[in-house]
């Protein structure tokens, strides 16, 4: 789809790519206020899980699970949050967010109040991506 920011995100932002999986792409969120916060989004432009056939749907869920497990192993959070909304960007994508009891918004939702974005340096970004890739292997 030509006007969908998720359809072009992989090619537009190579510096935050983590992994290309069978069904999905995995990218680091530029705002690392929540360390390890990633996006997992389908390669196919779909808006709902039921738009996928049973096998593709199961594969997508397994890929989301693999990313969550990698983040849990890498960062040891208290909880992993999974957000699948699509109201603002109508392309199936998950916000996979490690949450820590020490984060200023704990235990509230990540959007409960605004915060100053935490942007990593290119070297810090590369290190974080490498850590997640290592756990995702």
C-alpha positions as CSV (number, residue, x, y, z in Angstrom):
1,X,0.0,0.0,0.0
2,X,1.5,3.3,-1.1
3,X,0.4,5.6,1.8
4,X,1.2,3.1,4.6
5,X,4.2,4.1,6.8
6,X,4.6,0.5,7.9
7,X,4.8,-0.8,4.4
8,X,7.9,1.3,3.8
9,X,9.4,1.4,7.3
10,X,11.8,-1.5,6.7
11,X,13.3,0.2,3.6
12,X,13.1,3.7,5.0
13,X,14.9,3.1,8.3
14,X,17.7,0.5,7.9
15,X,19.6,1.8,10.9
16,X,16.9,0.4,13.3
17,X,16.4,-3.0,11.7
18,X,16.7,-6.0,13.9
19,X,15.5,-9.0,11.9
20,X,13.6,-10.1,8.9
21,X,11.5,-13.1,9.9
22,X,9.3,-15.3,7.6
23,X,6.1,-13.3,8.2
24,X,7.3,-10.2,10.0
25,X,9.9,-7.5,10.3
26,X,11.4,-6.5,13.7
27,X,12.6,-3.0,14.3
28,X,13.8,-1.0,17.3
29,X,11.6,1.9,18.4
30,X,13.7,5.1,18.1
31,X,12.3,6.2,21.5
32,X,14.0,3.9,24.0
33,X,12.4,5.4,27.1
34,X,11.4,1.8,27.6
35,X,14.7,-0.1,27.0
36,X,14.2,-2.7,24.3
37,X,10.9,-1.4,22.9
38,X,10.4,-2.9,19.5
39,X,7.9,-3.1,16.7
40,X,6.9,-6.3,15.0
41,X,4.9,-5.8,11.8
42,X,3.7,-8.1,9.1
43,X,5.3,-8.0,5.7
44,X,1.9,-8.4,4.2
45,X,-0.3,-5.3,4.4
46,X,-3.2,-6.6,6.5
47,X,-5.0,-4.8,9.3
48,X,-6.5,-7.8,11.3
49,X,-5.3,-11.2,12.4
50,X,-8.4,-12.8,10.8
51,X,-7.2,-11.4,7.4
52,X,-4.4,-14.1,7.5
53,X,-5.0,-17.7,6.9
54,X,-4.6,-20.1,9.8
55,X,-1.0,-21.0,9.1
56,X,0.2,-17.5,8.5
57,X,-1.6,-16.3,11.6
58,X,0.0,-19.0,13.7
59,X,3.4,-18.1,12.3
60,X,2.9,-14.4,13.0
61,X,2.0,-15.2,16.7
62,X,5.1,-17.4,17.0
63,X,7.3,-14.6,15.7
64,X,5.8,-12.1,18.1
65,X,6.4,-14.6,20.9
66,X,10.0,-15.1,19.8
67,X,10.7,-11.4,19.9
68,X,9.0,-11.1,23.3
69,X,11.1,-14.0,24.6
70,X,14.3,-12.5,23.2
71,X,13.5,-9.1,24.9
72,X,12.8,-10.8,28.2
73,X,16.0,-12.7,28.1
74,X,18.0,-9.7,27.0
75,X,16.6,-7.1,29.5
76,X,15.0,-9.2,32.3
77,X,11.9,-6.9,32.7
78,X,9.2,-7.4,35.2
79,X,6.7,-7.8,32.4
80,X,6.4,-7.6,28.6
81,X,3.6,-5.5,27.2
82,X,2.0,-6.3,23.9
83,X,0.0,-3.6,22.1
84,X,-1.8,-4.4,18.8
85,X,-4.0,-1.4,18.0
86,X,-3.8,-0.2,14.5
87,X,-6.1,2.8,14.9
88,X,-3.5,5.3,13.8
89,X,-1.5,3.1,11.4
90,X,-3.8,0.6,9.7
91,X,-1.2,-2.1,9.2
92,X,-0.9,-5.0,11.7
93,X,1.9,-4.2,14.0
94,X,2.8,-4.9,17.6
95,X,4.5,-2.7,20.1
96,X,6.5,-5.1,22.2
97,X,7.6,-3.2,25.3
98,X,9.7,-4.5,28.2
99,X,8.4,-3.0,31.4
100,X,10.3,-2.5,34.6
101,X,9.0,-1.7,38.1
102,X,11.5,1.1,38.1
103,X,10.1,2.8,35.0
104,X,8.3,6.1,35.8
105,X,5.0,4.9,34.3
106,X,4.9,1.5,36.1
107,X,2.4,-0.1,36.3
108,X,0.3,2.2,34.0
109,X,0.0,1.9,30.2
110,X,3.0,3.3,28.3
111,X,0.7,6.0,26.8
112,X,-0.7,7.1,30.2
113,X,1.3,10.3,30.1
114,X,3.8,11.9,27.8
115,X,7.5,11.6,28.4
116,X,10.7,13.0,26.9
117,X,11.9,10.5,24.2
118,X,15.2,8.7,24.8
119,X,17.1,8.5,21.6
120,X,20.3,6.4,21.6
121,X,23.5,7.4,19.8
122,X,24.1,5.4,16.7
123,X,26.6,3.2,18.6
124,X,24.2,2.6,21.5
125,X,21.5,1.8,19.0
126,X,23.7,-0.7,17.2
127,X,24.7,-2.3,20.5
128,X,21.0,-2.6,21.5
129,X,20.1,-4.1,18.2
130,X,23.0,-6.6,18.4
131,X,21.9,-7.7,21.9
132,X,18.3,-8.3,20.7
133,X,19.5,-10.1,17.5
134,X,21.7,-12.3,19.6
135,X,18.8,-13.4,21.8
136,X,16.5,-13.8,18.7
137,X,18.8,-16.1,16.8
